Structure formats: C-alpha cells, structure tokens
Amino acid sequence: MNCQYNETNFGHIYLVEDMAMAIIEDRPPMISGEEARKAVDIILASCKSSDEKRELKVEY
C-alpha cells in the first residue's frame, strides 16, 4: 500500500494500512471495530465535555 504521510496522519496511517491488508489477507485487523469505537466515544465525550464545561463519564 502506498499512503502519503503528513503531520496529522502518521499515527493513524498504520491502522488504515493494517485494515486494508486484513481485508486483502482475510484476517482480523490489528484493532477491532469494538476497540476503535471506544476511542471514538472517548474523543466525542471529550469534545462534549469541553463544550459543556463539565465532566462526562464514558462507560463500556
């Protein structure tokens, strides 16, 4: 795979490449969809917490 790196995507590019290779190789990705969703939930809660200026809890 040939992906272009820049200052904002260098950490995520490995995960994207792994996901693509997992599809090609018919194997599970390095990070599951469940784990990725947890990261998204944390980021969204962090933004909401900042907007509302209050602490939020993320539960799984």
VMD Tcl script that draws the C-alpha trace (Angstrom):
set ca {
  {0.00 0.00 0.00}
  {1.24 3.48 -0.77}
  {-0.17 6.10 1.60}
  {1.09 9.63 1.95}
  {2.24 10.66 5.42}
  {1.88 14.13 6.87}
  {1.98 15.77 10.30}
  {-1.65 14.87 11.10}
  {-1.99 11.25 9.98}
  {1.26 9.49 10.83}
  {-0.22 7.61 13.80}
  {-3.38 6.52 12.05}
  {-1.88 5.52 8.73}
  {-0.56 2.24 10.15}
  {-4.04 1.30 11.31}
  {-5.59 2.14 7.96}
  {-2.93 0.13 6.14}
  {-3.46 -2.80 8.51}
  {-7.23 -2.68 7.96}
  {-6.74 -2.77 4.19}
  {-4.27 -5.65 4.43}
  {-6.59 -7.52 6.81}
  {-9.31 -7.38 4.16}
  {-6.92 -8.50 1.42}
  {-5.45 -11.27 3.59}
  {-8.81 -12.32 5.07}
  {-7.66 -11.88 8.67}
  {-8.75 -9.83 11.68}
  {-7.37 -6.28 11.84}
  {-4.85 -5.25 14.48}
  {-7.55 -3.16 16.21}
  {-11.10 -4.49 16.31}
  {-14.12 -2.39 15.44}
  {-15.22 -2.56 19.08}
  {-11.92 -1.11 20.31}
  {-11.92 1.57 17.62}
  {-15.45 2.57 18.63}
  {-14.28 3.03 22.23}
  {-11.66 5.52 21.05}
  {-14.30 7.44 19.07}
  {-16.59 7.51 22.13}
  {-13.78 8.93 24.27}
  {-12.99 11.63 21.70}
  {-16.65 12.61 21.33}
  {-17.14 12.72 25.10}
  {-14.03 14.86 25.45}
  {-15.37 17.37 22.92}
  {-18.79 17.42 24.57}
  {-17.21 17.82 28.00}
  {-15.22 20.80 26.76}
  {-18.27 22.40 25.12}
  {-20.44 21.92 28.20}
  {-17.62 22.66 30.65}
  {-18.45 19.63 32.76}
  {-17.08 16.19 33.45}
  {-18.55 13.30 31.49}
  {-18.09 9.60 32.05}
  {-17.65 7.08 29.27}
  {-18.93 3.64 30.16}
  {-18.48 0.36 28.31}
}
mol new
graphics top color blue
foreach p $ca { graphics top sphere $p radius 0.5 }
foreach p [lrange $ca 0 end-1] q [lrange $ca 1 end] { graphics top cylinder $p $q radius 0.2 }
display resetview
